Amino acid sequence: MKYELKPEFDSRKSFYRKAKVIKENNKLVLISYNTRVAEIDLKENKAIIFKISSQTTLRHIKEFLKQNSFKAETKKQILKDYKKGVDKNEI
């Protein structure tokens, strides 16, 4: 199953089809600008962030986390709580 991420917590009216969510094998995968940036393991109720490459991608990640009942306050908090394999040059 694949769907467009729509803002509920963000002030934007739309993400203009730049953020999509794919459900596969008990996971929700966030695709931002055609790049896999985050996932949520539904079975373990665990979120993982792979890449934050821009402010817009950060907005997508915050929305994705909040819609799935995860804390998403600041970039620092998100990286501390959910970081995995994030290259510091991409942050």
C-alpha positions as CSV (number, residue, x, y, z in Angstrom):
1,M,0.0,0.0,0.0
2,K,1.3,3.5,-0.9
3,Y,-0.1,6.9,-0.1
4,E,0.8,10.5,-0.1
5,L,1.7,12.1,3.3
6,K,-0.7,14.9,4.0
7,P,-0.1,17.6,6.6
8,E,-2.1,17.3,9.8
9,F,0.3,18.9,12.3
10,D,2.3,21.0,9.9
11,S,1.1,24.5,8.9
12,R,1.5,23.7,5.2
13,K,-1.6,22.9,3.2
14,S,0.2,20.3,1.1
15,F,3.6,18.6,0.7
16,Y,3.0,18.6,-3.1
17,R,3.5,14.9,-3.6
18,K,7.1,15.1,-2.3
19,A,6.4,12.8,0.6
20,K,5.0,9.3,0.4
21,V,4.4,6.5,2.8
22,I,4.7,2.8,1.8
23,K,3.4,0.0,4.0
24,E,5.5,-3.1,3.6
25,N,6.1,-6.1,5.9
26,N,4.8,-4.5,9.2
27,K,6.7,-1.3,8.4
28,L,5.7,2.2,7.3
29,V,8.4,3.7,5.2
30,L,8.7,7.4,4.5
31,I,9.9,8.5,1.1
32,S,10.9,12.1,0.8
33,Y,12.0,13.4,-2.6
34,N,12.3,9.8,-3.8
35,T,14.7,8.9,-1.0
36,R,13.9,6.5,1.9
37,V,14.5,8.7,5.0
38,A,12.6,7.0,7.8
39,E,10.6,3.9,8.8
40,I,8.4,2.8,11.6
41,D,8.4,-0.9,12.7
42,L,4.7,-1.4,13.5
43,K,5.4,-4.7,15.3
44,E,8.1,-3.3,17.6
45,N,6.6,0.3,17.7
46,K,10.1,1.7,16.9
47,A,11.0,4.6,14.6
48,I,14.3,4.9,12.7
49,I,15.6,7.9,10.9
50,F,18.1,7.3,8.0
51,K,18.6,10.7,6.5
52,I,17.7,14.3,7.1
53,S,19.0,16.1,3.9
54,S,17.0,19.3,4.0
55,Q,14.6,21.4,6.0
56,T,11.7,20.1,3.9
57,T,12.7,16.5,4.6
58,L,12.8,17.3,8.3
59,R,9.2,18.7,8.0
60,H,8.2,15.4,6.3
61,I,9.8,13.3,9.0
62,K,8.2,15.4,11.8
63,E,4.8,14.9,10.3
64,F,5.3,11.2,9.7
65,L,6.4,10.7,13.3
66,K,3.6,12.8,14.8
67,Q,0.9,11.1,12.7
68,N,2.1,7.8,14.2
69,S,2.2,9.0,17.8
70,F,6.0,9.5,18.1
71,K,7.6,12.6,19.7
72,A,8.9,15.0,17.1
73,E,9.9,18.3,18.6
74,T,13.3,19.4,17.2
75,K,15.9,18.0,14.8
76,K,18.2,17.5,17.8
77,Q,15.6,15.5,19.7
78,I,14.7,13.4,16.6
79,L,18.3,12.5,15.9
80,K,18.9,11.6,19.5
81,D,15.8,9.4,19.8
82,Y,15.6,7.8,16.3
83,K,19.0,8.1,14.6
84,K,20.5,5.1,12.7
85,G,23.1,5.4,10.1
86,V,22.8,9.2,9.7
87,D,25.9,10.6,8.0
88,K,26.7,13.8,9.9
89,N,27.5,15.5,6.5
90,E,23.9,15.0,5.5
91,I,22.4,16.7,8.6
